[in-house]
Amino acid sequence: MTAAIRPVLAEGPATAPLATLEPFDIAHPTHIALVESETAFWGLVRKEQLADALAGGELLESLRAKAEIFGREMDLLRFGLKPSAVYFNPTERCNLNCSYCYIPEAMRSGGAQMDRATVLAALDRLHSYFRGHMPAERLPQVIFHGAEPLLAREAIFAGIEAYGDRFRFGVQTNATLLDEAAIAFLTDRGVGIGLSLDGPIAAVADRTRRRWNGDGVFDQVVRAIDRLKGYPGFNVICTMTSENLPHLTAMVDFLHEHQVPACMLNVTRCTLAGARNVRGSDDDVAQAYLAALERAHALYRTSGRKLVVANFANILIAILAPTARRLMCDISPCGGGRSFFALAPDGSLFPCSEFIGLPAFAGGNLFRQPIEEILDSPPFRLVSGRRIEQVEGCNTCPIRHFCGSPCPAEAYEMNGGMERKGAFCRFYEEQVRYALRLIADGRHEDFLWEGWDEGTETLCSIGAA
């Protein structure tokens, strides 16, 4: 997909009015951002030149010249996508009882689970749907998700074996069932593997991620991480909670030491009450998160080996090249029901896994209705129709297209409606400020995947350093 790399630095005299550009303070000693919120066009100017920049000049000329292109680009990203991925939940069950899980306890303790035949039948129907609109050379993605998908190991491994040439597969697991045989099967077939770990030591990690009897699983997860050393297709998710925020920088040290190539430092999704009980404050989360990013950068500068924090890299890319972003939570409408959807064990389809456990958001059943019909159902339209222009407080924010006001499930359940914000507005704002500071200082490439801009085209770069 071609993406526009947006302006990086704009300095110097100006001559024409810039009525649509809004100043956005990035807490940088020398630079401030100017943003055109509708198209996500932006520039960085020196503070002493702000008045001149607001009066007009090269930045405005570039905006006028490229506004139509940028507008079409944003419209395509926001309203022109069709699903290319599915979060495939083969089971509602889990062998852990994590305190912040978005799936209700009753489902995780004894819910439904697919057998081998059902998994294969689902993959067949999904393949027919995706081939109806995706080019032959592009494989749709299936991420086996949970609860804990490896509880249905025999069924999902049969699916990977049978459909390995028709999908790109991934597995998101708590790693407790990821033994040597499972790792060999998955790595031999190039399956992406995501693990979950919330702390650098058992005393921290086991506070939120425990078995039903209260036992922790830290040691088992670490063994799985070490078995995967050298495999490029794995990552670790760390959910940031009030229990582990003081240890987030140490967590980065741990992941780097264990040669994890990429991680995600995710906020707690506050869809259910249990997650809200361990939610950190915006300010505490932002402080710990930015310190962790700085630590990852210092380790890279010392060792030459990157630990990419993928969710932050996505924010950076949302600024630099909006249509090149890899994750679709940080855009409005979000990717739920537009670029992906979620499949539950009984065949129900939801806009996103975050809605599994909220029956009102089941749009239909894979085995009884066409997927196209389900995507146009009222529950799906409610999510895919959530536009940031209708979210109170976000509709006037200059950086609204850099964060997208996530998450609709959280906003609906926690704050009472799709027109409400989610839980971490200030945290996302601080992420954007930090990202723009990195760009101003020329450090941003150090936080991105190598080759992240392959296939992109630079459409605007004014005075770029």
SVG drawing of the C-alpha trace seen along z (x, -y; Angstrom):
<svg xmlns="http://www.w3.org/2000/svg" viewBox="-29 -37 56 70">
<polyline fill="none" stroke="black" stroke-width="0.4" points="0.0,0.0 1.4,-3.4 1.6,-5.8 2.3,-9.4 5.3,-10.2 4.3,-13.5 6.4,-16.6 9.1,-16.3 10.6,-19.7 9.6,-23.0 11.7,-26.0 12.2,-29.5 10.2,-32.5 6.6,-32.4 4.3,-34.5 0.7,-33.2 -1.9,-32.6 -2.2,-29.2 -5.7,-29.4 -6.2,-25.7 -3.0,-24.8 -3.3,-24.5 -0.3,-24.8 0.2,-21.7 2.7,-21.9 5.0,-18.9 7.0,-19.9 10.2,-20.3 12.8,-22.9 13.0,-24.4 10.1,-23.1 6.3,-23.1 4.0,-21.2 1.4,-22.6 -1.4,-20.2 -4.2,-20.2 -6.5,-17.8 -8.8,-16.8 -6.0,-15.3 -3.5,-14.6 -1.1,-17.0 1.6,-18.3 4.9,-20.1 7.4,-21.1 8.6,-24.6 11.0,-26.4 9.2,-28.2 10.6,-31.6 9.3,-31.1 5.7,-30.1 4.2,-33.5 5.7,-33.6 4.6,-30.0 1.0,-30.8 1.1,-33.7 1.8,-31.5 4.6,-30.0 5.9,-26.7 4.0,-24.6 0.7,-26.1 1.6,-25.8 2.4,-22.1 -0.9,-21.6 -2.8,-23.2 -1.0,-21.2 -1.4,-17.9 -4.6,-18.3 -6.8,-16.5 -4.4,-13.5 -4.1,-13.4 -7.8,-13.7 -8.4,-10.7 -5.8,-8.8 -7.4,-9.3 -10.9,-8.5 -9.5,-5.2 -7.9,-4.3 -11.0,-5.2 -13.9,-4.1 -12.5,-2.1 -11.0,1.0 -12.4,4.6 -11.4,7.2 -8.1,9.1 -7.7,10.8 -9.7,12.7 -9.1,13.2 -10.1,16.9 -11.2,17.9 -11.4,21.7 -12.3,21.9 -13.8,19.7 -11.8,21.7 -8.5,20.7 -6.3,22.4 -5.5,19.0 -7.6,16.5 -5.9,13.2 -7.3,10.3 -7.8,8.0 -9.2,10.4 -12.0,9.1 -13.7,12.5 -16.1,13.2 -15.0,15.8 -17.9,18.1 -16.9,18.5 -13.2,19.0 -13.9,21.6 -16.2,23.9 -17.2,22.3 -17.6,23.7 -14.7,25.1 -14.4,26.1 -13.3,29.6 -11.1,30.4 -14.0,30.6 -15.5,27.3 -12.1,25.5 -11.6,26.9 -15.1,26.0 -14.7,22.4 -11.4,22.0 -13.0,23.2 -15.8,20.6 -13.3,17.9 -11.1,18.7 -14.0,18.4 -14.9,15.0 -11.4,13.5 -10.7,14.8 -13.8,12.9 -12.1,9.6 -8.4,10.0 -5.8,10.3 -4.5,13.8 -0.9,12.8 -2.0,11.5 -2.8,14.0 -5.4,13.2 -4.3,13.5 -5.8,15.8 -4.7,15.2 -5.7,18.0 -6.7,16.1 -8.3,16.6 -9.0,17.3 -6.2,19.9 -6.2,21.3 -3.7,24.1 -6.4,25.8 -7.7,26.6 -4.2,27.5 -5.1,30.6 -7.8,28.7 -5.9,25.6 -2.8,27.5 -4.9,29.5 -6.2,26.2 -2.6,24.8 -1.5,28.0 -4.5,28.1 -4.6,24.4 -1.0,23.3 -0.8,22.2 -4.0,20.2 -3.6,18.1 -0.8,16.4 -1.2,17.9 -0.5,16.5 -1.1,17.8 -1.5,15.6 -0.9,17.8 -0.2,17.6 2.7,19.9 1.9,22.5 1.1,25.1 3.8,24.1 6.1,27.2 9.0,28.2 6.8,30.1 4.3,27.2 7.2,24.8 8.7,27.0 5.4,27.4 4.7,23.6 8.2,22.4 8.7,25.0 5.6,23.5 6.5,19.9 3.5,19.2 3.7,15.9 3.8,16.5 2.7,14.0 3.3,14.6 2.1,12.8 4.2,11.8 3.6,8.9 6.8,8.6 10.6,9.3 10.3,11.4 7.8,13.9 6.8,11.7 5.6,9.0 4.3,11.1 2.3,13.5 0.3,10.7 -2.1,10.5 -1.5,13.7 -2.3,16.8 -3.9,20.2 -7.3,20.7 -5.7,22.1 -3.6,18.9 -0.3,20.4 1.9,18.2 3.2,19.1 6.3,16.9 8.8,19.7 6.9,21.5 6.6,18.4 10.3,17.7 11.2,21.2 9.0,20.7 10.7,17.3 14.1,19.0 13.1,21.8 12.0,19.2 15.3,17.4 16.4,16.6 12.9,17.0 12.0,13.7 8.3,14.3 7.6,14.0 6.8,11.2 5.8,10.6 2.8,8.6 3.1,6.9 -0.1,5.4 0.5,2.3 -1.3,2.3 -1.0,0.6 0.8,3.8 3.7,3.6 4.2,0.0 7.2,-0.6 8.9,2.4 8.3,1.5 11.9,0.3 13.2,3.5 10.8,5.4 12.5,3.8 15.8,4.9 14.5,8.5 13.0,8.7 16.2,7.3 18.4,9.7 16.3,12.6 16.6,11.4 12.9,10.8 12.7,9.0 9.4,7.1 7.0,6.5 3.8,4.6 3.4,2.5 -0.4,2.4 -2.7,0.4 -5.3,2.4 -8.5,2.6 -11.2,1.6 -14.1,3.4 -14.9,5.4 -14.7,4.4 -11.8,6.6 -9.5,4.7 -10.6,1.3 -9.5,2.5 -5.9,2.7 -5.9,-0.2 -3.1,-2.7 -3.7,-6.4 -3.0,-8.1 -0.1,-10.1 1.5,-7.0 1.1,-4.9 2.6,-7.7 5.5,-8.2 6.4,-4.5 5.8,-3.9 8.0,-6.8 10.8,-5.7 10.6,-2.2 10.8,-3.5 13.9,-5.5 15.4,-2.5 14.8,-0.4 16.5,-3.1 19.5,-3.2 19.9,0.6 19.7,0.3 22.4,-2.4 24.6,-0.3 24.1,3.2 23.0,2.5 20.0,4.8 16.5,3.3 13.6,4.3 10.8,2.7 7.8,1.6 5.3,2.4 2.3,0.4 4.5,-2.8 6.0,-2.1 2.5,-2.1 1.8,-5.6 5.0,-6.8 4.0,-5.4 0.5,-6.9 2.2,-10.2 4.8,-9.6 2.8,-7.4 -0.8,-6.9 -1.7,-4.1 1.5,-2.1 0.3,-1.5 0.2,2.2 -2.2,2.0 -5.8,0.7 -6.8,-0.2 -5.4,-3.7 -7.6,-5.0 -11.2,-6.1 -13.3,-4.1 -11.0,-1.4 -10.3,1.8 -13.1,3.8 -15.5,5.0 -13.5,3.1 -10.0,4.6 -10.7,7.6 -13.3,9.3 -13.4,12.0 -14.9,15.5 -16.2,17.1 -16.3,20.9 -20.0,21.2 -19.5,19.5 -20.7,16.0 -18.9,13.1 -18.0,10.0 -16.3,6.8 -13.3,7.5 -12.3,10.0 -12.9,7.2 -16.6,7.7 -16.7,11.4 -18.5,11.7 -20.9,8.9 -23.7,10.9 -25.4,7.8 -22.4,7.3 -22.7,10.7 -23.6,9.7 -24.5,13.2 -23.1,16.7 -20.4,17.8 -22.1,21.2 -25.5,19.8 -25.1,16.4 -22.9,14.9 -20.0,12.9 -20.9,9.9 -24.4,9.8 -22.9,10.0 -20.5,7.1 -23.5,5.0 -25.5,6.0 -26.5,3.3 -23.9,4.4 -21.1,4.2 -22.3,0.9 -22.4,-0.5 -18.7,0.2 -17.6,-0.6 -19.7,-3.8 -18.0,-5.2 -16.3,-8.3 -14.0,-10.4 -15.8,-13.5 -18.7,-12.3 -16.7,-11.6 -17.1,-14.3 -13.7,-16.0 -12.0,-14.3 -13.9,-16.1 -11.9,-19.3 -8.5,-17.7 -5.8,-18.5 -4.2,-15.0 -7.4,-13.0 -6.2,-11.0 -3.0,-10.0 -4.7,-8.0 -8.3,-7.4 -9.8,-7.5 -9.7,-3.8 -11.3,-1.6 -15.0,-1.4 -15.7,1.7 -14.2,-0.1 -16.0,-3.4 -19.3,-1.6 -19.0,0.6 -17.0,-1.7 -18.2,-5.2 -21.7,-4.5 -21.6,-4.9 -19.8,-5.0 -19.7,-8.8 -17.6,-8.6 -13.8,-8.4 -12.1,-5.3 -9.9,-5.1 -6.5,-6.6 -6.9,-9.9 -4.0,-11.7 -1.8,-8.7 -2.3,-8.7 -1.8,-12.4 1.6,-12.0 2.6,-9.3 2.0,-11.6 3.9,-14.4 6.8,-12.1 6.7,-10.7 6.9,-14.3 9.8,-15.1 11.6,-12.1 11.0,-13.3 12.2,-16.8 15.4,-15.3 15.9,-12.9 15.7,-9.8 12.5,-8.3 14.0,-5.7 15.6,-4.0 12.1,-3.0 10.8,-1.5 11.1,1.8 13.9,2.1 12.4,1.6 9.1,0.2 8.8,-2.2 9.2,0.3 6.5,-0.3 5.8,-3.9 6.3,-7.0 7.4,-10.3 4.8,-12.9 5.9,-15.7 9.1,-16.5 9.8,-20.1 13.2,-21.1 13.6,-17.5 16.7,-16.9"/>
</svg>
